[in-house]
Amino acid sequence: AFVRLRVGDNSGEPVYRVCQIIDVTEYKRPYSVQTVRTNKSFLLKHGSAEKVFLADIFSNTPFTQAEFDRWRLTCESESIPLPTKADAQHKAKDIAQAEAHIFTDEEISLMVKKKMQLPGAVPRNFAAEKSVLIKKLHLAKANGDRAAIDDISNQLREIDAIVEAKVFGGDDGNSTAAFARRREGGDTMLASAMGGKNIFKNPGLLERKRPAAGPGVSQVGTDSGARLGTLADIPGLSFAPAGPPLPDLVAAAEDDDDDGDGGVLDLYKSAPKLDLDL
């Protein structure tokens, strides 16, 4: 597949290059493509040159004849084989099949899961999810379905881990490992909030001595001001803001023919186009 990559401006006009997609990888952090949030990056090739680019400088508009000619001449001058007409026909068939594909529940769940792992994703209703899973768990136990019991139990543990990770804070709050790291460091974090004293190892720190009130009156009591504060009182505790959902990003397919007469460009223009959901 090919994309139209913006490489800069010339006299105030944008300049584009025809580039072939060699690979799709994950970028080190999420970024925006208009209203899209994604973490996908693309290894692109123009002639013999290869480099990773982000999708925020792709264009959804068709290639111009000048851009196509420049790409073809670059490939020829650098001895890069051009795609054949058969390659273009095969790609057009792949695109048509992809457009007709009906996603299964498993595929949809996987896509949603990946999107929710991005920082700034729309918050999940964990309470509702957990309620549904608990009902399914009761049904599975009633039916003696061990496989379903194990699967649902794992999902419940994952939800608990995510929720507690968000409460304790963390790198991403979306993994059991992140939760475990924060759980291990929970004592230290809360101790810091209490002035560096570890309240878990010395519960007596929760009590303060009051001034003497006279004979027969106990001098030790529980000061309400010494109680552990709410989550909002813990320094550094914050929750990720909600972000917009992810729409689609378009990548066009474009190929050349055997004799280099530009006939494949016409084939590409008439072929169906595919919207790729990142």
C-alpha positions as MATLAB code, in Angstrom:
seq = 'AFVRLRVGDNSGEPVYRVCQIIDVTEYKRPYSVQTVRTNKSFLLKHGSAEKVFLADIFSNTPFTQAEFDRWRLTCESESIPLPTKADAQHKAKDIAQAEAHIFTDEEISLMVKKKMQLPGAVPRNFAAEKSVLIKKLHLAKANGDRAAIDDISNQLREIDAIVEAKVFGGDDGNSTAAFARRREGGDTMLASAMGGKNIFKNPGLLERKRPAAGPGVSQVGTDSGARLGTLADIPGLSFAPAGPPLPDLVAAAEDDDDDGDGGVLDLYKSAPKLDLDL';
ca = [
       0.000    0.000    0.000;
       1.055    3.588   -0.609;
       0.443    6.926    1.101;
       0.764   10.565    0.101;
       3.301   12.044    2.540;
       3.706   15.776    3.129;
       7.420   16.565    3.257;
       7.280   20.360    3.529;
       6.297   23.504    1.637;
       7.573   25.280   -1.448;
       6.575   28.920   -2.001;
       3.721   28.460    0.425;
       2.416   25.325   -1.280;
       2.566   21.874    0.385;
       4.933   19.341   -1.176;
       4.059   15.645   -1.176;
       5.868   12.399   -1.988;
       4.517    9.015   -3.004;
       5.704    6.531   -0.364;
       5.240    2.812    0.049;
       4.243    1.446    3.467;
       6.855   -1.119    4.484;
       5.739   -1.715    8.067;
       3.353   -0.462   10.759;
       4.804   -0.196   14.257;
       3.911    1.303   17.628;
       5.214    4.781   18.390;
       6.687    5.585   21.804;
       3.670    7.696   22.770;
       0.151    8.439   21.470;
      -0.388   11.449   19.219;
      -3.290   13.143   17.455;
      -4.343   12.984   13.818;
      -7.015   15.680   13.756;
      -9.542   14.173   16.223;
      -7.863   10.744   16.155;
      -5.704    9.405   18.969;
      -3.278    6.694   17.873;
       0.117    5.242   18.688;
       0.831    3.824   15.229;
       3.874    4.845   13.211;
       4.750    3.885    9.652;
       7.989    2.807    8.037;
       7.807    4.419    4.583;
       9.965    3.982    1.498;
      10.582    6.415   -1.366;
      13.081    5.017   -3.822;
      15.791    3.429   -1.683;
      15.250    5.775    1.277;
      13.365    4.428    4.306;
      12.221    6.304    7.396;
       9.551    6.128   10.111;
       6.816    8.795    9.924;
       3.682    9.597   11.901;
       0.271    9.606   10.253;
      -0.438   13.260   11.054;
       1.374   14.313    7.857;
      -0.451   11.905    5.522;
      -2.896   13.231    2.936;
      -6.180   11.558    2.011;
      -6.226   13.194   -1.411;
      -5.117   11.296   -4.551;
      -1.580   11.486   -5.913;
      -0.945   13.955   -8.709;
       0.606   12.844  -11.978;
       3.749   14.851  -11.164;
       4.115   13.108   -7.796;
       3.647    9.709   -9.403;
       6.188   10.477  -12.137;
       8.752   11.674   -9.594;
       8.367    8.482   -7.547;
       8.736    6.309  -10.648;
      11.836    8.155  -11.865;
      13.385    7.957   -8.386;
      12.840    4.189   -8.252;
      14.285    3.727  -11.748;
      17.358    5.862  -11.032;
      18.052    3.933   -7.820;
      17.372    0.507   -9.409;
      14.318   -0.166   -7.256;
      11.903   -2.657   -8.912;
       8.518   -1.150   -9.688;
       5.280   -2.931   -8.795;
       3.704   -4.768  -11.711;
       0.169   -4.569  -13.014;
      -0.450   -7.980  -11.426;
       0.651   -6.541   -8.075;
      -1.804   -3.669   -8.484;
      -4.658   -6.019   -9.372;
      -3.867   -8.224   -6.379;
      -3.836   -5.193   -4.077;
      -7.174   -3.970   -5.458;
      -8.649   -7.409   -4.715;
      -7.272   -7.302   -1.160;
      -8.868   -3.895   -0.614;
     -12.234   -5.099   -1.921;
     -12.117   -8.102    0.428;
     -11.217   -5.877    3.369;
     -14.132   -3.539    2.622;
     -16.533   -6.505    2.557;
     -15.165   -8.007    5.781;
     -17.606   -8.263    8.687;
     -15.849   -7.961   12.022;
     -16.464  -10.654   14.623;
     -17.193   -9.949   18.285;
     -13.660  -11.051   19.163;
     -12.113   -8.634   16.640;
     -14.254   -5.756   17.880;
     -13.367   -6.515   21.501;
      -9.671   -6.548   20.621;
      -9.910   -3.194   18.801;
     -11.787   -1.615   21.704;
      -9.252   -2.991   24.174;
      -6.354   -1.507   22.194;
      -8.057    1.878   21.969;
      -8.819    1.921   25.678;
      -5.146    1.314   26.449;
      -4.243    4.691   24.935;
      -3.837    7.551   27.449;
      -6.756    9.944   27.097;
      -9.157    7.236   25.951;
     -12.828    7.450   26.914;
     -13.158    6.125   30.485;
     -14.617    2.654   30.872;
     -17.610    1.998   33.089;
     -15.828   -0.540   35.271;
     -18.757   -0.915   37.658;
     -21.122   -1.882   34.840;
     -18.568   -4.252   33.314;
     -17.964   -5.922   36.647;
     -21.686   -6.292   37.313;
     -22.206   -8.066   33.991;
     -19.199  -10.317   34.571;
     -20.396  -11.299   38.046;
     -23.762  -12.365   36.612;
     -21.957  -14.409   33.961;
     -19.759  -15.948   36.650;
     -22.786  -17.073   38.673;
     -24.297  -18.638   35.562;
     -21.040  -20.387   34.701;
     -20.800  -21.798   38.227;
     -24.387  -23.021   38.039;
     -23.592  -24.806   34.768;
     -20.298  -26.157   36.040;
     -18.451  -24.539   33.117;
     -14.875  -24.525   34.430;
     -13.387  -22.845   31.337;
     -15.896  -19.979   31.525;
     -15.339  -19.632   35.272;
     -11.585  -19.269   34.800;
     -11.972  -16.798   31.922;
     -14.483  -14.588   33.733;
     -12.443  -14.701   36.940;
      -9.398  -13.488   35.011;
     -11.430  -10.609   33.547;
     -12.635   -9.616   37.000;
      -9.088   -9.651   38.352;
      -7.963   -7.507   35.424;
     -10.670   -4.921   36.117;
      -9.758   -4.838   39.814;
      -6.096   -4.382   38.928;
      -6.833   -1.533   36.515;
      -9.083    0.288   38.983;
      -6.612   -0.032   41.849;
      -3.750    0.996   39.575;
      -5.617    4.181   38.700;
      -6.214    4.843   42.392;
      -2.559    4.329   43.305;
      -1.363    6.119   40.170;
       1.170    4.616   37.803;
       2.806    4.538   34.423;
      -0.323    3.776   32.471;
      -2.805    2.296   34.956;
      -3.767   -0.309   32.382;
      -1.753   -3.365   33.357;
      -1.571   -5.780   36.240;
       2.171   -5.202   36.392;
       1.668   -1.449   36.823;
      -0.757   -2.122   39.634;
       1.661   -4.527   41.316;
       4.436   -1.939   41.195;
       2.190    0.675   42.776;
       0.881   -1.781   45.362;
       4.442   -2.527   46.436;
       5.172    1.177   46.699;
       1.868    2.053   48.356;
       3.331    2.101   51.867;
       6.039    4.509   50.797;
       3.627    6.841   49.027;
       1.209    7.062   51.946;
       4.073    7.348   54.411;
       5.334   10.327   52.438;
       1.893   11.895   52.694;
       2.114   11.469   56.468;
       5.414   13.327   56.733;
       7.776   10.453   56.010;
       6.531    8.201   58.829;
       5.424    4.696   57.940;
       1.977    4.387   59.504;
       1.659    0.760   58.471;
       4.681   -0.350   60.512;
       3.713    1.834   63.461;
      -0.089    2.223   63.763;
       0.463    4.201   66.961;
       1.405    7.184   64.818;
      -2.301    7.617   64.110;
      -2.769    8.665   67.720;
      -1.570   11.926   69.194;
      -1.115   12.926   72.813;
      -3.416   15.643   73.973;
      -2.434   18.233   76.606;
      -3.047   17.219   80.168;
      -6.582   18.029   81.244;
      -6.192   17.395   84.926;
      -6.112   14.470   87.335;
      -8.106   11.400   86.386;
      -8.319   12.374   82.748;
      -6.604   10.227   80.160;
      -3.841   12.068   78.329;
      -3.876    9.821   75.284;
      -6.654    9.806   72.736;
      -7.363    9.635   69.066;
      -7.144   13.039   67.449;
      -9.620   13.377   64.568;
      -7.025   15.487   62.807;
      -4.679   12.504   62.749;
      -6.982   10.343   60.687;
      -5.835    9.298   57.248;
      -7.148   11.739   54.663;
      -9.154   11.013   51.533;
      -7.599   10.051   48.173;
      -7.799   13.692   47.136;
      -5.420   14.549   49.988;
      -2.610   12.356   48.661;
      -0.005   14.408   46.742;
       0.482   13.519   43.112;
      -2.833   11.667   42.769;
      -4.560   12.502   39.511;
      -6.834   10.884   36.984;
      -6.353   10.897   33.218;
      -8.809   13.196   31.391;
     -11.275   11.782   28.916;
     -10.315   12.049   25.254;
     -12.169   11.766   21.945;
     -12.929    8.387   20.314;
     -10.845    7.167   17.409;
     -12.199    7.520   13.867;
     -10.520    6.202   10.746;
      -7.326    7.062    8.876;
      -7.181    6.599    5.129;
      -4.234    5.001    3.316;
      -4.398    4.709   -0.475;
      -2.963    1.886   -2.583;
      -1.016    2.821   -5.714;
       1.183    0.781   -8.067;
       2.988    1.016  -11.415;
       2.792   -1.360  -14.418;
       5.422   -3.409  -16.238;
       6.212   -1.043  -19.085;
       6.076    2.175  -16.996;
       3.464    3.847  -19.202;
       1.387    5.084  -16.249;
      -1.499    2.683  -16.934;
      -1.486    1.376  -13.372;
      -2.124    4.875  -12.039;
      -5.424    4.819  -13.902;
      -6.132    1.383  -12.442;
      -5.460    2.739   -8.947;
      -7.750    5.723   -9.448;
     -10.626    3.414  -10.428;
     -10.003    0.859   -7.678;
     -11.927    0.912   -4.348;
     -10.213    2.643   -1.458;
      -9.841    1.311    2.071;
     -10.204    3.214    5.328;
      -7.778    1.772    7.876;
      -8.868    1.946   11.495;
      -5.903    2.637   13.721;
];
